[in-house]
């Protein structure tokens, strides 16, 4: 039952990512040019996604833990479907903003709900692979969705975008049908030595280890994901002379690195401590920022600058493949039994904050302060390494190295799929 449900969850992740990639990259053009509502309204629409997520995520975790992840996911999918369909017919600024808020809220809640379902359908020994598969399918869905969506709206007619949002609505409704057949089993989990007595996100952050992980997560998302389409792209165009078409190749290199390397990297990651893997990501991203620095500040040819800039995105993708099977499972393993949804929602909230602050800080710096921009985010990447190693000192052996704990259980002749691994910190 757990394996069948996991397959449905992965289908859900792929379809939700496909829907996101299908429409979101074209929202600015749709609002500003096709509906002729202007650049300001288009910017507010994009901000509405972040604002909606920040509003609903503090409450979604409690709902997931009380009602279960499946009912919350159904509500999120229905909300997203309504938002997507109404966006396709929106012609006024207030209607567009309300529709975008509904779509953003639904998509924001989907992620912690699906993550909690993965936790319930996996064991500590299989959780890393499950989250790695989720990340792989998300990126594949985003890439394929953007590719197909771009072909539908290439003429930039209102009817094209209405069709685009209608298809996205159908995707969400199909996903509701798929997930209604899912049955969530109770899975073995790593027990937590510091259970929380409260039930709010504030109680989540009272767990000092979780607080350290959230600080680390904020830096991770701020220094990488928050720069992709803002600071780093502005830096590439202004400092390195990168053309928009080359920027598209760089983004494709990022996705390609993830799709190609994810499961090869997983074999390496599973056998090492999570804190050390995250620390290694910081070093890889530091090299990526050095490559970006050479692209914009070096004195090589344009061809060398272009190659270095594309390599930056590919190196970021390599680091992302190492994070997928480590950070999300670690959030789950830190959570007490009754608060998995709240821990997932709290970490999703941290991610949204980083993605909101990252472009606001990195965009202006990347466009104008080229050398300070590179130095700043090089230091942030090295900070990831320091924070990860500090976090590792406060993790139990089962939380930091679940593969080793699994191996020990098997060596003793006890099936790890039937008994939870207990960790003491």
C-alpha positions in Angstrom: 0.0 0.0 0.0 2.8 2.4 0.9 4.6 1.8 -2.5 1.4 2.4 -4.4 0.6 5.6 -2.5 4.2 6.8 -3.1 3.8 6.4 -6.8 0.6 8.6 -6.6 2.5 11.2 -4.6 5.3 11.3 -7.2 2.7 11.7 -9.9 1.2 14.5 -7.9 4.6 16.2 -7.5 5.2 15.9 -11.3 1.8 17.2 -12.3 1.9 20.1 -9.8 5.3 21.2 -11.1 4.2 20.8 -14.7 1.2 23.1 -14.0 3.6 25.6 -12.3 6.0 25.6 -15.2 3.1 25.7 -17.6 1.9 29.2 -16.6 4.0 31.1 -14.1 6.9 32.0 -16.5 4.3 33.7 -18.8 2.4 35.6 -16.1 4.3 38.9 -16.6 3.7 38.9 -20.4 0.0 37.9 -19.9 -0.8 40.6 -17.4 1.4 43.4 -18.7 1.0 43.0 -22.4 -1.8 40.6 -23.4 -4.3 42.0 -20.9 -2.6 45.5 -21.2 -2.7 46.1 -17.4 0.9 47.4 -17.3 4.2 46.5 -15.7 3.2 47.6 -12.2 0.1 45.3 -12.1 2.2 42.5 -13.5 4.8 43.0 -10.7 2.0 43.0 -8.1 0.7 39.7 -9.5 4.0 38.1 -9.1 4.2 39.5 -5.5 0.7 38.1 -4.8 2.1 34.6 -5.1 4.7 35.3 -2.3 2.2 37.2 -0.1 -0.4 34.4 -0.4 2.1 31.8 0.5 3.3 33.8 3.6 -0.4 34.2 4.7 -1.5 30.5 4.4 1.7 28.6 5.3 1.6 29.4 9.1 -1.9 27.8 9.3 -1.5 24.9 6.8 0.8 22.9 9.1 -1.7 22.7 11.9 -4.4 21.7 9.5 -2.2 19.0 8.0 -1.4 17.5 11.5 -5.1 17.7 12.6 -6.9 16.7 9.5 -4.2 14.8 7.7 -2.2 15.8 4.6 -4.7 14.4 2.0 -7.7 16.6 2.9 -5.4 19.6 3.0 -4.0 18.7 -0.4 -7.5 18.4 -1.8 -8.4 21.8 -0.6 -5.1 23.3 -2.0 -5.7 21.7 -5.4 -9.2 23.0 -5.6 -8.1 26.5 -4.6 -5.4 26.4 -7.2 -7.8 25.2 -9.9 -10.2 28.0 -9.2 -7.3 30.5 -9.3 -6.0 29.2 -12.5 -9.3 29.1 -14.3 -10.2 32.7 -13.1 -6.8 34.0 -14.3 -7.6 32.8 -17.8 -10.6 35.0 -17.9 -9.3 38.0 -15.9 -9.3 41.3 -17.6 -9.1 43.8 -14.6 -6.4 44.4 -12.1 -8.4 43.4 -8.9 -9.6 40.2 -10.5 -6.2 39.3 -11.7 -4.7 39.9 -8.2 -7.4 37.8 -6.5 -6.9 35.0 -9.0 -3.2 35.0 -8.6 -3.5 35.0 -4.8 -5.7 31.9 -5.0 -3.4 30.1 -7.3 -0.4 31.1 -5.2 -2.0 30.0 -1.9 -3.0 26.6 -3.4 0.4 25.9 -4.8 2.1 27.0 -1.6 0.1 24.5 0.6 0.6 21.7 -1.9 4.3 21.3 -1.1 4.2 20.7 2.7 1.1 18.5 2.2 2.9 16.3 -0.4 6.1 16.4 1.8 4.2 15.1 4.8 2.6 12.4 2.7 6.1 11.3 1.6 7.2 11.1 5.3 4.2 8.9 6.1 4.8 6.6 3.2 8.6 6.2 3.7 11.0 4.9 6.4 14.1 6.7 7.7 16.1 4.4 5.4 14.1 5.1 2.2 13.2 8.8 2.8 16.3 10.3 1.1 15.5 8.4 -2.1 11.9 9.4 -1.9 12.7 13.1 -1.6 15.4 12.9 -4.3 12.7 11.4 -6.7 10.4 14.2 -5.8 13.0 16.8 -6.6 13.8 15.1 -9.9 10.2 15.0 -11.0 9.6 18.6 -9.9 12.4 19.9 -12.1 11.4 17.6 -15.0 7.8 18.8 -14.7 8.8 22.5 -14.6 11.0 22.1 -17.6 8.5 20.2 -19.7 5.7 22.5 -18.6 7.6 25.6 -19.6 8.5 24.1 -23.0 4.9 23.1 -23.9 3.4 26.3 -22.4 5.8 28.4 -24.5 4.6 26.7 -27.7 0.9 27.4 -26.8 1.3 31.1 -26.1 3.9 32.0 -28.7 1.4 34.3 -30.6 0.5 36.1 -27.3 -3.2 36.2 -27.9 -5.7 36.3 -25.1 -7.3 33.1 -26.3 -4.0 31.3 -26.1 -3.5 32.2 -22.5 -7.2 31.3 -21.7 -6.4 27.8 -23.1 -3.2 27.7 -21.1 -4.9 28.4 -17.8 -7.8 26.0 -18.7 -5.3 23.2 -19.2 -3.7 24.0 -15.9 -7.1 23.8 -14.2 -7.7 20.4 -15.8 -4.3 19.2 -14.5 -5.2 20.2 -10.9 -8.6 18.4 -11.2 -7.0 15.3 -12.6 -4.5 15.4 -9.7 -7.5 15.5 -7.3 -8.8 12.3 -8.8 -5.4 10.6 -8.6 -4.8 11.6 -5.0 -8.3 10.6 -3.9 -7.2 7.0 -4.5 -4.2 7.3 -2.2 -4.1 5.6 1.2 -1.6 7.0 3.8 -0.1 4.3 6.0 1.6 4.9 9.3 5.4 4.6 8.8 8.3 4.0 11.1 10.0 7.3 12.1 13.0 8.4 14.0 11.7 9.4 17.4 12.5 12.8 18.7 14.1 13.4 22.1 12.6 16.9 22.5 8.8 16.6 21.7 6.9 19.8 21.5 3.9 20.4 23.7 2.5 23.4 21.7 0.9 23.5 18.3 2.0 26.7 16.5 4.9 27.6 14.3 6.4 29.5 17.2 6.6 26.1 19.0 8.4 24.7 16.0 11.1 27.3 16.3 11.5 26.6 20.0 13.3 23.5 18.9 16.8 24.9 18.8 18.0 22.3 16.3 15.1 23.0 14.0 15.8 26.7 14.4 19.4 26.2 13.3 18.2 24.2 10.3 15.8 27.0 9.3 18.6 29.6 9.5 20.7 27.3 7.3 17.7 26.8 5.0 17.2 30.6 4.7 20.8 31.1 3.6 20.6 28.2 1.2 17.5 29.6 -0.6 18.6 33.2 -0.4 22.1 32.5 -1.9 20.9 30.2 -4.7 17.3 30.0 -5.6 16.7 33.6 -4.8 19.3 34.7 -7.3 18.5 32.6 -10.3 16.1 34.9 -12.1 17.0 38.1 -10.4 20.5 39.0 -9.3 22.5 36.4 -11.1 20.7 36.9 -14.4 21.0 40.7 -14.1 24.7 40.3 -13.3 25.1 38.0 -16.3 23.5 40.5 -18.7 25.2 43.7 -17.3 28.6 42.4 -16.2 29.3 39.4 -18.5 27.4 40.5 -21.6 25.2 37.4 -21.6 22.4 37.5 -24.1 18.8 36.5 -23.2 19.1 33.4 -25.3 22.3 32.4 -23.5 20.6 33.0 -20.2 18.0 30.5 -21.3 20.8 28.0 -22.1 22.2 28.5 -18.6 18.9 27.8 -17.0 18.6 24.7 -19.1 22.1 23.7 -17.9 20.8 23.9 -14.4 17.9 21.7 -15.1 20.0 19.3 -17.2 22.5 18.9 -14.4 19.7 18.0 -12.0 18.0 15.5 -14.3 21.3 13.8 -15.3 23.0 13.8 -11.9 20.3 13.3 -9.3 20.3 9.5 -8.9 24.1 9.2 -9.4 24.7 11.7 -6.7 22.1 10.0 -4.5 24.4 6.9 -4.1 27.2 9.2 -2.9 24.9 11.2 -0.5 23.1 8.3 1.1 26.3 6.9 2.7 27.5 10.2 4.2 26.4 12.4 7.1 23.8 14.9 6.1 25.6 17.8 7.7 28.8 17.0 5.7 26.8 16.8 2.4 25.3 20.2 3.0 28.7 21.6 3.9 30.0 20.2 0.6 27.2 22.0 -1.2 28.4 25.3 0.2 31.9 24.7 -1.2 30.5 23.7 -4.6 28.4 26.9 -4.7 31.5 28.9 -3.7 33.2 27.5 -6.8 30.1 28.5 -8.8 30.3 32.1 -7.6 34.0 32.2 -8.4 33.1 31.0 -12.0 30.4 33.8 -12.1 33.0 36.3 -11.0 35.4 35.2 -13.8 32.5 35.6 -16.3 31.8 39.2 -15.4 35.0 40.5 -13.9 37.7 38.5 -15.7 39.6 39.5 -18.8 39.0 36.5 -20.9 37.1 36.2 -24.2 33.4 36.4 -24.5 33.3 32.7 -25.2 35.2 32.0 -22.0 32.8 34.3 -20.1 29.8 32.6 -21.5 31.2 29.1 -20.7 31.9 30.2 -17.1 28.5 31.7 -16.7 26.7 28.5 -17.9 29.0 26.5 -15.6 27.8 28.5 -12.7 24.2 27.4 -13.3 25.3 23.8 -13.8 27.3 23.8 -10.5 24.2 25.2 -8.7 22.3 22.3 -10.2 24.8 19.8 -8.9 24.5 21.2 -5.4 20.8 21.1 -5.6 20.9 17.3 -6.3 22.8 16.9 -3.0 20.3 19.0 -1.0 17.2 17.2 -2.2 17.9 13.9 -0.3 19.2 15.6 2.8 17.4 18.8 3.9 13.7 17.7 3.5 14.2 14.3 5.1 16.1 16.0 8.0 13.1 18.3 8.6 10.9 15.3 8.8 13.3 13.4 11.2 13.5 16.4 13.5 9.7 16.6 13.8 7.8 15.0 16.7 5.2 12.5 15.6 2.3 14.8 15.9 3.9 17.9 14.2 5.3 16.7 10.9 3.0 19.0 9.0 3.9 22.0 11.1 7.6 21.4 10.6 7.2 21.0 6.9 5.1 24.2 6.7 7.5 26.1 8.8 10.4 25.2 6.6 8.3 26.1 3.5 7.6 29.5 5.1 11.4 30.0 5.6 11.9 29.1 1.9 9.2 31.6 0.8 10.8 34.4 2.9 14.2 33.7 1.4 12.7 33.7 -2.1 11.0 37.0 -1.4 14.1 38.7 0.1 16.7 37.2 -2.3 15.6 39.0 -5.5 15.0 42.3 -3.6 18.6 42.3 -2.4 20.3 40.5 -5.2 18.6 42.1 -8.2 19.9 45.7 -7.7 23.3 44.4 -6.5 23.7 42.1 -9.5 22.8 44.8 -12.0 25.1 47.6 -10.6 27.5 46.4 -7.9 29.2 43.6 -9.7 32.2 42.9 -7.5 30.4 43.4 -4.2 27.7 41.1 -5.5 30.0 38.2 -6.2 32.0 38.7 -2.9 28.8 38.8 -0.9 27.3 35.6 -2.2 30.7 33.8 -2.2 30.7 34.5 1.5 27.1 33.3 1.9 28.1 30.1 0.3 31.0 29.6 2.6 28.6 30.4 5.4 26.5 27.5 4.4 29.5 25.2 5.0 30.1 26.7 8.5 26.4 26.5 9.5 26.1 22.9 8.2 29.0 21.7 10.3 27.7 23.4 13.4 24.3 21.9 12.8 25.9 18.4 12.6 27.2 18.7 16.2 23.6 18.9 17.5 22.1 16.1 15.4 21.7 12.6 16.7 23.4 9.8 14.8 20.1 8.6 13.3 19.2 12.1 12.2 22.6 12.8 10.7 23.4 9.4 9.2 20.3 7.3 8.8 21.9 5.0 6.2 24.5 3.9 8.9 21.7 3.3 11.4 19.8 1.2 8.8 22.9 -0.9 8.1 23.4 -1.6 11.8 19.8 -2.8 12.2 20.1 -5.1 9.2 23.4 -6.5 10.5 21.7 -7.4 13.7 19.1 -9.3 11.8 16.2 -6.9 12.5 14.1 -5.8 9.6 14.3 -2.0 9.6 11.0 -1.7 7.7 9.0 -2.9 10.7 10.6 -1.2 13.6 11.3 2.5 14.1 14.9 3.7 14.6 15.2 5.4 17.9 17.6 8.3 18.3 18.8 9.9 21.5 20.3 13.3 21.5 
